[in-house]
Amino acid sequence: MAKPRPLLRAIAELANAANGARPLAREGYPTLPVFAFGWPTSEMSPLYMAGSMLDAVRRGIRGDFRGPRGRIALLITALAWGILWLIHRRNVAAQPHFEDPLREALGDDYQEMAEKARATRRRVGVPPHGLVRRRYVEKADTVQYGPHPRVNRADIWRRADLPRDGKAPVLLQVPGGAWAIGMRRPQAYPLLSHLADHGWVCVSIDYRVSPRHTWPDHMVDVKRALAWIKEHIVEYGGDPDFVAVTGGSAGGHLSSLAALTADDPQFQPGFEDADTSVVAAVPIYGRYDWVSAQGRGRREFLALLQKFVVKTPIVKNRQVYIDASPVRRVRADAPPFFILHGADDSLIPVREGRRFSAALREISTSPVVYAEIPHAQHSFDFYYGSPRAHYTAQAVEEFLYWVQAKRKSTPNGLAEPTDEGKSADR
């Protein structure tokens, strides 16, 4: 039986809590374990604290905290609990950081407009019921949206009582995973369940990933999913004329690029005539620049792309990287964007979100909302019990309902069409 080391364990608990409060590394490969340990601590701090307290009781009965070293260990452990409690309190207090950017960009009445659109869903017999997915939402996992049987699969999230002719708004969810994982389960479950329970139809996809597959296969699959939705979502009660797209991390990159390259034949080989436009985009902690080598972690990121994703050096194929960069594809006729990023993101620095939102605002005639969430790590929207995941779902719903209301009240949509704005190498 291993000898108890209460002091060493207490120091480890304190370090883990401190890493959850603020990432201990923000550059290079150490950011990977910093994220792996820091994300659960920052989003599930009450569970961590409860588990640690129960285990401390067990170890106390065993006698681990006897003597001077044991008492110091207990004091350090209690300090870790205090940090975990502070993490939870600031998470609970984060709601204004989701709402204020929406109010600033969309106007003080954005919630009233969103409520009008939401009320329309209620009139078709789909009242809201919170975040409880199992009771109200059915999920079909047998949909094949493209020609690759094992990867072109999608889950359809919808309420069981949604009429097949319900013309519900639709959201496409593109998963993240460094372009190398791309699993649709369990990503964005709080958001998908929230929207589906409020009468939306949500589509969560898998797609081809690296290193087995090479860019732009990933993007082609996202486009195929959009084309499939436009053709088939009416069979599930969805409205093909109101399709929005979202995704986190690599999914944030893919969803934003999809929104900025509607009907671009470069990413639609063999289905060039398919409609792949979207009415809005909600990229979350995404990568938006595949070109620049300046900044924290950029060299490691470009090395990943060149070796595993694009598989060609940027110096010889620069245009491929430019075409894959949403920040280089901003356009005047871009759809409305709601960009979210955590200020303490240790995998994708918050500067990515800031620069992308600034580039969009400079040229787009549609609203661009940028919400920077203080203290938030990467993947802050994953966990059902996380306040930030709940606030994300609420904010995204209100933004998309605002877009829907605005489109109905404006004859030509949110902005007058322009001749500007194909992509620019900026």
C-alpha positions as CSV (number, residue, x, y, z in Angstrom):
1,M,0.0,0.0,0.0
2,A,1.4,3.4,-1.0
3,K,2.4,5.7,1.8
4,P,0.1,8.7,2.2
5,R,1.7,12.0,1.2
6,P,-0.8,14.6,2.3
7,L,1.5,17.6,1.8
8,L,2.4,16.7,-1.7
9,R,-1.2,16.0,-2.6
10,A,-2.3,19.3,-1.1
11,I,0.2,21.2,-3.2
12,A,-1.0,19.4,-6.3
13,E,-4.6,20.3,-5.5
14,L,-3.6,24.0,-4.9
15,A,-1.7,24.0,-8.2
16,N,-4.7,22.5,-10.0
17,A,-7.0,25.1,-8.5
18,A,-4.6,28.0,-9.4
19,N,-4.4,26.7,-13.0
20,G,-8.2,26.7,-13.1
21,A,-8.3,30.2,-11.9
22,R,-5.6,31.4,-14.4
23,P,-3.7,29.2,-16.9
24,L,-0.2,28.5,-15.7
25,A,1.2,28.4,-19.3
26,R,0.2,30.4,-22.3
27,E,2.8,29.5,-24.9
28,G,4.1,26.4,-26.6
29,Y,3.3,22.8,-25.9
30,P,2.8,23.1,-22.1
31,T,-0.5,24.8,-23.0
32,L,-1.9,21.3,-23.8
33,P,-1.7,19.8,-20.2
34,V,-2.6,23.3,-18.8
35,F,-5.9,23.1,-20.8
36,A,-6.5,19.4,-20.1
37,F,-6.4,20.0,-16.3
38,G,-7.6,23.6,-16.3
39,W,-10.8,23.3,-18.3
40,P,-12.5,20.8,-16.0
41,T,-11.4,22.7,-12.9
42,S,-12.6,26.1,-14.3
43,E,-16.0,24.8,-15.5
44,M,-16.8,22.1,-12.9
45,S,-15.3,23.7,-9.8
46,P,-18.2,22.8,-7.5
47,L,-17.9,19.1,-8.3
48,Y,-14.1,19.3,-7.8
49,M,-14.6,21.0,-4.5
50,A,-17.3,18.6,-3.3
51,G,-15.1,15.6,-4.3
52,S,-12.1,17.0,-2.6
53,M,-13.9,17.7,0.6
54,L,-15.4,14.2,0.8
55,D,-12.0,12.7,0.2
56,A,-10.5,15.0,2.8
57,V,-13.0,13.6,5.3
58,R,-12.0,10.1,4.4
59,R,-8.3,10.9,4.7
60,G,-8.8,12.7,7.9
61,I,-10.5,9.7,9.5
62,R,-7.5,7.7,8.3
63,G,-5.2,10.1,10.1
64,D,-3.5,11.8,7.1
65,F,-3.8,15.3,8.7
66,R,-2.1,14.5,12.1
67,G,1.1,16.2,13.0
68,P,2.5,19.6,11.8
69,R,2.9,18.4,8.1
70,G,-0.7,17.1,8.1
71,R,-2.1,20.3,9.5
72,I,-0.2,22.3,6.8
73,A,-1.5,20.0,4.2
74,L,-5.1,20.6,5.4
75,L,-4.6,24.3,5.4
76,I,-3.3,24.2,1.8
77,T,-6.2,22.0,0.8
78,A,-8.6,24.5,2.3
79,L,-6.9,27.3,0.3
80,A,-7.5,25.3,-2.8
81,W,-11.2,25.0,-1.9
82,G,-11.3,28.8,-1.5
83,I,-9.9,29.2,-5.0
84,L,-12.5,26.7,-6.4
85,W,-15.3,28.6,-4.8
86,L,-14.1,31.9,-6.2
87,I,-13.9,30.3,-9.6
88,H,-17.5,29.3,-9.4
89,R,-18.6,32.7,-8.1
90,R,-17.0,34.5,-11.0
91,N,-18.5,32.0,-13.4
92,V,-22.0,32.7,-12.1
93,A,-21.3,36.4,-12.4
94,A,-20.3,36.1,-16.1
95,Q,-23.8,36.7,-17.6
96,P,-23.3,40.4,-18.4
97,H,-20.3,39.6,-20.5
98,F,-22.6,37.6,-22.8
99,E,-25.5,40.1,-22.8
100,D,-23.7,43.5,-22.9
101,P,-21.9,42.9,-26.3
102,L,-25.3,41.9,-27.8
103,R,-26.9,45.0,-26.5
104,E,-24.1,47.2,-27.7
105,A,-24.1,45.8,-31.3
106,L,-27.8,45.1,-31.8
107,G,-29.5,47.8,-29.7
108,D,-31.1,48.1,-26.4
109,D,-34.3,46.4,-27.7
110,Y,-32.5,43.2,-29.0
111,Q,-34.1,41.1,-26.3
112,E,-37.6,42.4,-27.1
113,M,-37.1,41.6,-30.8
114,A,-35.8,38.1,-29.9
115,E,-38.8,37.5,-27.7
116,K,-41.2,38.3,-30.6
117,A,-39.5,35.7,-32.8
118,R,-39.4,33.2,-29.9
119,A,-43.2,33.8,-29.3
120,T,-43.8,32.7,-32.9
121,R,-42.3,29.3,-32.0
122,R,-44.7,29.1,-29.1
123,R,-47.7,29.7,-31.3
124,V,-46.9,26.5,-33.2
125,G,-47.1,24.5,-30.1
126,V,-43.5,24.4,-29.0
127,P,-43.2,26.0,-25.5
128,P,-39.7,26.3,-23.9
129,H,-38.8,23.7,-21.2
130,G,-35.2,24.6,-20.2
131,L,-32.2,22.4,-20.7
132,V,-33.6,19.0,-20.1
133,R,-32.9,17.2,-23.4
134,R,-34.0,13.6,-22.7
135,R,-37.6,14.4,-21.9
136,Y,-38.4,16.7,-24.8
137,V,-35.8,16.1,-27.6
138,E,-35.4,13.2,-29.9
139,K,-32.1,12.6,-31.6
140,A,-31.8,10.5,-34.8
141,D,-28.2,9.3,-35.5
142,T,-28.7,7.6,-38.8
143,V,-28.6,10.5,-41.2
144,Q,-26.1,10.3,-44.0
145,Y,-25.4,13.7,-45.5
146,G,-22.5,12.9,-47.9
147,P,-20.8,10.1,-49.8
148,H,-18.4,8.9,-47.1
149,P,-20.4,6.4,-45.0
150,R,-18.4,6.3,-41.8
151,V,-17.8,10.0,-41.4
152,N,-20.5,11.9,-43.3
153,R,-23.1,11.3,-40.5
154,A,-25.2,13.7,-38.6
155,D,-27.5,13.8,-35.5
156,I,-30.8,15.6,-35.9
157,W,-31.9,17.3,-32.7
158,R,-35.6,18.2,-32.6
159,R,-38.5,18.1,-30.2
160,A,-40.6,14.9,-30.6
161,D,-43.8,17.1,-30.8
162,L,-42.3,19.5,-33.5
163,P,-44.7,19.4,-36.5
164,R,-43.1,18.1,-39.7
165,D,-44.4,21.3,-41.4
166,G,-43.2,23.4,-38.5
167,K,-40.7,25.5,-40.5
168,A,-38.4,25.7,-37.5
169,P,-35.2,27.6,-37.6
170,V,-32.1,25.4,-38.2
171,L,-28.6,25.4,-36.7
172,L,-25.7,23.4,-38.1
173,Q,-23.1,22.5,-35.4
174,V,-19.6,21.8,-36.6
175,P,-17.4,20.1,-34.0
176,G,-13.8,21.0,-33.1
177,G,-10.8,18.9,-32.4
178,A,-7.8,20.4,-34.2
179,W,-9.1,19.2,-37.6
180,A,-8.0,15.7,-36.4
181,I,-10.9,14.5,-34.2
182,G,-14.2,16.1,-35.3
183,M,-16.5,14.0,-33.2
184,R,-20.1,15.3,-33.1
185,R,-20.7,13.7,-29.7
186,P,-20.7,15.2,-27.1
187,Q,-19.8,18.7,-28.4
188,A,-22.2,21.6,-27.9
189,Y,-24.8,19.5,-26.1
190,P,-25.9,22.4,-23.8
191,L,-26.5,24.6,-26.9
192,L,-28.1,21.9,-29.0
193,S,-30.5,20.8,-26.3
194,H,-31.4,24.3,-25.4
195,L,-32.3,25.3,-28.9
196,A,-34.0,22.0,-29.8
197,D,-36.1,22.2,-26.7
198,H,-37.2,25.7,-27.8
199,G,-38.4,24.5,-31.1
200,W,-35.3,24.6,-33.3
201,V,-34.0,21.8,-35.5
202,C,-30.2,21.3,-34.9
203,V,-27.9,19.3,-37.0
204,S,-24.6,18.1,-35.5
205,I,-22.1,16.5,-38.0
206,D,-19.0,14.5,-38.2
207,Y,-16.6,15.2,-41.1
208,R,-13.3,13.9,-42.6
209,V,-10.3,14.7,-40.4
210,S,-6.5,14.7,-40.6
211,P,-4.0,13.2,-40.9
212,R,-5.9,10.6,-42.9
213,H,-7.6,13.3,-44.9
214,T,-6.1,16.5,-46.3
215,W,-7.4,20.0,-46.4
216,P,-9.9,21.1,-47.8
217,D,-11.8,17.8,-47.3
218,H,-12.9,19.1,-43.9
219,M,-14.5,22.2,-45.5
220,V,-16.0,20.2,-48.4
221,D,-17.9,18.1,-45.9
222,V,-19.2,21.1,-44.0
223,K,-20.5,22.5,-47.4
224,R,-22.0,19.1,-48.2
225,A,-23.8,19.2,-44.9
226,L,-25.2,22.6,-45.6
227,A,-26.4,21.5,-49.1
228,W,-28.0,18.4,-47.5
229,I,-29.8,20.6,-45.0
230,K,-31.2,22.9,-47.7
231,E,-32.6,19.9,-49.5
232,H,-33.8,17.7,-46.7
233,I,-34.3,19.5,-43.4
234,V,-37.9,20.3,-44.3
235,E,-38.6,16.5,-43.8
236,Y,-37.7,17.1,-40.1
237,G,-39.8,20.2,-39.6
238,G,-36.9,22.7,-40.4
239,D,-36.9,25.8,-42.5
240,P,-34.3,25.6,-45.3
241,D,-34.5,29.4,-45.7
242,F,-33.2,30.0,-42.1
243,V,-30.0,28.0,-41.6
244,A,-27.3,29.3,-39.2
245,V,-24.0,27.7,-38.5
246,T,-21.9,27.4,-35.3
247,G,-18.8,25.5,-34.0
248,G,-16.0,25.7,-31.5
249,S,-12.3,25.7,-31.9
250,A,-11.6,24.0,-35.3
251,G,-15.4,24.1,-35.7
252,G,-15.2,27.8,-35.1
253,H,-12.8,28.1,-38.0
254,L,-14.9,25.9,-40.3
255,S,-18.2,27.5,-39.5
256,S,-16.9,31.0,-40.0
257,L,-15.2,30.1,-43.3
258,A,-18.4,28.4,-44.5
259,A,-20.4,31.6,-43.7
260,L,-17.9,33.7,-45.7
261,T,-17.6,31.4,-48.7
262,A,-21.3,30.8,-49.6
263,D,-21.6,28.9,-52.9
264,D,-17.8,29.0,-53.5
265,P,-17.0,26.3,-56.0
266,Q,-13.5,25.9,-54.5
267,F,-15.1,24.1,-51.6
268,Q,-18.0,22.5,-53.5
269,P,-16.4,20.0,-56.0
270,G,-19.2,18.2,-57.8
271,F,-22.0,20.2,-56.2
272,E,-21.1,23.6,-57.3
273,D,-24.7,24.7,-57.9
274,A,-25.9,23.8,-54.4
275,D,-27.0,26.5,-52.1
276,T,-24.6,26.7,-49.1
277,S,-25.4,30.1,-47.8
278,V,-26.3,30.8,-44.1
279,V,-28.2,33.5,-42.4
280,A,-25.8,33.9,-39.4
281,A,-22.6,32.4,-37.9
282,V,-21.6,31.9,-34.3
283,P,-18.0,30.8,-34.2
284,I,-16.7,30.1,-30.7
285,Y,-13.0,30.2,-29.7
286,G,-12.0,29.6,-33.3
287,R,-8.8,29.8,-35.3
288,Y,-9.3,32.5,-38.0
289,D,-5.8,33.0,-39.4
290,W,-3.8,30.3,-41.1
291,V,-1.0,32.6,-42.4
292,S,0.6,34.8,-39.8
293,A,3.5,33.5,-37.8
294,Q,3.4,36.4,-35.4
295,G,2.1,35.8,-31.8
296,R,2.0,33.3,-29.0
297,G,1.8,29.7,-30.2
298,R,1.6,30.6,-33.9
299,R,4.7,28.7,-35.0
300,E,3.5,25.5,-33.3
301,F,0.1,26.0,-34.9
302,L,1.5,26.5,-38.4
303,A,3.7,23.4,-37.9
304,L,0.6,21.4,-37.2
305,L,-1.1,22.6,-40.3
306,Q,1.9,22.0,-42.6
307,K,2.6,18.5,-41.2
308,F,-0.9,17.0,-40.6
309,V,-3.7,19.1,-42.1
310,V,-2.6,20.8,-45.3
311,K,0.5,18.7,-45.6
312,T,2.3,21.2,-47.8
313,P,4.7,24.0,-46.7
314,I,3.2,27.5,-46.5
315,V,6.1,29.0,-48.4
316,K,5.3,27.0,-51.5
317,N,1.5,27.1,-51.2
318,R,0.7,30.3,-49.5
319,Q,-2.6,30.8,-51.4
320,V,-4.0,27.6,-49.9
321,Y,-3.5,29.0,-46.4
322,I,-4.9,32.4,-47.4
323,D,-8.0,30.8,-48.8
324,A,-8.5,28.8,-45.6
325,S,-8.2,31.9,-43.4
326,P,-11.6,33.5,-42.4
327,V,-9.8,36.7,-41.5
328,R,-8.6,36.9,-45.1
329,R,-12.1,36.2,-46.5
330,V,-14.1,39.0,-44.8
331,R,-16.6,40.6,-47.1
332,A,-19.1,43.4,-47.1
333,D,-22.0,41.0,-47.7
334,A,-21.1,38.6,-44.8
335,P,-24.0,37.4,-42.7
336,P,-24.4,38.6,-39.1
337,F,-21.7,37.1,-36.8
338,F,-21.6,36.5,-33.1
339,I,-18.0,35.7,-32.1
340,L,-17.2,34.4,-28.6
341,H,-13.8,33.8,-27.1
342,G,-12.5,33.2,-23.6
343,A,-9.9,35.7,-22.3
344,D,-7.9,32.9,-20.6
345,D,-8.0,30.5,-23.6
346,S,-4.6,28.7,-23.4
347,L,-5.0,26.8,-26.7
348,I,-6.2,29.6,-29.0
349,P,-5.2,33.0,-27.7
350,V,-8.0,35.5,-27.4
351,R,-6.1,37.7,-29.9
352,E,-7.6,35.5,-32.6
353,G,-11.1,36.5,-31.8
354,R,-10.2,40.2,-31.3
355,R,-8.5,40.4,-34.7
356,F,-11.2,38.5,-36.6
357,S,-14.1,40.6,-35.1
358,A,-12.2,43.8,-35.9
359,A,-11.6,42.7,-39.5
360,L,-15.2,41.8,-40.0
361,R,-16.5,45.1,-38.4
362,E,-14.3,47.1,-40.7
363,I,-15.9,45.8,-43.9
364,S,-19.2,43.9,-43.2
365,T,-22.5,45.7,-43.5
366,S,-24.1,43.2,-41.2
367,P,-23.9,43.3,-37.4
368,V,-20.8,41.8,-35.8
369,V,-21.0,40.9,-32.1
370,Y,-17.9,40.1,-30.2
371,A,-18.1,38.7,-26.7
372,E,-14.9,38.2,-24.8
373,I,-15.6,36.2,-21.6
374,P,-13.3,37.0,-18.7
375,H,-11.4,34.1,-17.1
376,A,-12.9,31.6,-19.6
377,Q,-10.7,28.7,-20.8
378,H,-11.1,26.9,-24.1
379,S,-14.3,24.8,-24.4
380,F,-16.1,26.9,-21.8
381,D,-19.5,25.9,-23.3
382,F,-19.2,22.0,-23.0
383,Y,-20.4,21.1,-19.6
384,Y,-24.2,21.1,-18.8
385,G,-23.7,22.3,-15.3
386,S,-21.4,25.2,-16.2
387,P,-22.9,28.7,-15.8
388,R,-21.0,29.8,-18.8
389,A,-22.4,27.0,-21.0
390,H,-25.9,28.0,-19.9
391,Y,-25.2,31.7,-20.7
392,T,-23.7,30.7,-24.1
393,A,-26.9,28.8,-25.0
394,Q,-29.1,31.7,-23.9
395,A,-27.0,34.4,-25.7
396,V,-26.8,32.4,-29.0
397,E,-30.5,31.8,-28.9
398,E,-31.3,35.5,-28.4
399,F,-28.8,36.5,-31.2
400,L,-30.3,34.1,-33.7
401,Y,-33.9,35.0,-32.8
402,W,-32.9,38.7,-33.3
403,V,-31.5,37.8,-36.7
404,Q,-34.8,36.0,-37.5
405,A,-36.9,39.0,-36.3
406,K,-34.7,41.4,-38.2
407,R,-35.0,39.5,-41.5
408,K,-38.8,39.4,-41.2
409,S,-38.9,43.2,-40.6
410,T,-36.5,44.2,-43.3
411,P,-37.6,43.5,-46.9
412,N,-34.1,42.8,-48.3
413,G,-32.7,41.1,-45.1
414,L,-30.3,42.7,-42.7
415,A,-28.4,44.8,-45.2
416,E,-28.7,46.1,-48.7
417,P,-26.8,43.8,-51.2
418,T,-23.5,45.2,-52.4
419,D,-21.1,44.6,-55.2
420,E,-18.2,44.7,-52.8
421,G,-16.5,42.1,-50.8
422,K,-15.2,39.0,-52.3
423,S,-12.3,37.9,-50.2
424,A,-9.3,40.1,-49.8
425,D,-5.7,39.2,-48.9
426,R,-5.4,41.6,-46.0
